[in-house]
Amino acid sequence: MSNSNKDTPTDNAPEKGMSLTRKAGIVTISRAVTLTAQLLATIILTRSLPKEDFSLISFLLLVYATVQTFGQLGLPDSVFYFFEKLPKESRKSITLLIGKLLLYFALIGTAVLFLIGWFSASKEGFQEARMLLWVFMLLLVFELPTIPLPNVLIALDKAKGAAWLNVIVGISQFLAITLPVLFNQPVAVIAYGLLVYGFLRLLFSAAIFFRQFRGEKAAPLPKGIIRELFSYSVPLSIAQIFWSINRQIDKYVVQWFLPVTVFAEYTVGAWEIPIIPTIAYSVASVMMPQLVNYHLKGEKEKLLSLWFSSIRKVSAIVLPLVMVFIVTADEFIVMLFSKEYINAALPFRIYSLILLQRVASYSSMQKAIGSTKVITYAAIYIFVINGVLCIPFVLWLGVAGPPLASVIANTFTWWYSLSKIQKALKVTFREVFPIAHYLKTLAVAALPALPLFLLKNQLDMAVSLKFALTVVLYLAGYLLLARLTKVIGQEDWERMLRAVKLRP
């Protein structure tokens, strides 16, 4: 971290001359650092702790994440709206109000955390977690009121400060989780380490707040501001809550119905490679202004042409990447988490099937055409379908059941989102999604995957070498087929060669 004040999150001076794209890039990189730290922490824990201990800490973090999701109620995201709506002299007051409300929700959340944790920990193998629930209850009180601070800094034109804060938080969490593996009773020490982290985060956040608003008075807020705050934030949070809980419900089902060691394996296998959906979201963020412009002008053909073009280009990248992880799931899991977690490859492989749909940001299109309610309904549907299917599927298929339920739920919401876009634009389904090109690209991506999947199982070599060899052979086969079938056109091929410096 730089010693210059302008690089720290406590600086008062606004960041002049920095473009919006650069600010977004800085914050995105900082969040990527945080995600990387979380993945590294999981890798260290799986390689350092017995599965029973890893299950306990994963369970406690799961319960904590669930309550924290509900406790925010969209308030951190409301910072941007109210900082622009209210006079500048009210920014300190609205920040204090949001922090105070989050503190109240944290106090309520402690009771919810205790109830969920106490009931879920009645399962054999998790009883020890009950003794540590109070630690996470106190952590919630320390941490929840500080969550809006990065958004406050961004709203005050201090993206670099927000980025530094995200990095500091991510590294602090990493240290709090990983250093305790050096001690006896690591689960308890991790819990206490996180409590120390939460307390220090509270103090650090308070110092940033008072420095940022130093010398400013807390101006009175208009009457009815709390009602207006909730009117804005609660609807905003509904979809976010359902999307978040949907990603957690399968873990609760596995925790309750399957052995403690299986829960540990499932925890490290039940996730999507984050870089893959990021491709579509990044493309959508660039296209968003143009999509909105075409829609407002009634230029439907240009709107759909741009939409189709993005899906074709993203499909040519995303689908082969998904196939890479489906084919190499066993090697990938073992490389990250050790042979002890080889059984995690099954849920990981099934979860990766969801990524086959991530060739577009459907919510971005819905926002562009003003159909935002669909996003909330889709979140509710995916949660309900997943919740209904998870229990019978885990009883029927074991550890493969919950991820399969997620695939079905995601497939339904995929169709639902596209059908709503179709109806809003009054076109046919084929006009909102290039299904023929998508299936062609999927076939080209799948064709070299099957023989390589069979071949790699016959190879007797180090896991890392097998992974690397499989990836290289697969990508070579895919690129050859993609060029022959024109899935990758000449223009895109030239652009790719320039990107890897094989052509000037």
ABEGO torsion letter per residue (X at the ends): XBABAAABAABABBBBGBBAAAAAAAAAAAAAAAAAAAAAAAAAAAAABBAAAAAAAAAAAAAAAAAAAAAAGGAAAAAAAAAAABBAAAAAAAAAAAAAAAAAAAAAAAAAAAAAAAAAAABBGAAAAAAAAAAAAAAAAAAAAAAAAAAAAAAAGBAAAAAAAAAAAAAAAAAAAAAAAABBGAAAAAAAAAAAAAAAAAAAAAAAAAAAABGBBBBBBBBGAAAAAAAAAAAAAAAAAAAAAAAAAAAAAAAAABBAAAAAAAAAABBBBAAAAAAAAAAAAAAAAAAAAAAAAGBAAAAAAAAAAAAAAAAAAAAAAAAAAAAAAAAAAAAAAEAAAAAAAAAAAAAAAAAAABABBAAAAAAAAGBAAAAAAAAAAAAAAAAAAAAAAAAAAEAAAAAAAAAAAAAAAAAAAAAAAAAAAGBBAAAABBAAAAAAAAAAAAAAAAAAAAAAAABBBBAAAAAAAAAAAAAAAAAAAAAAAGABBAAAAAAAAAAAGABX
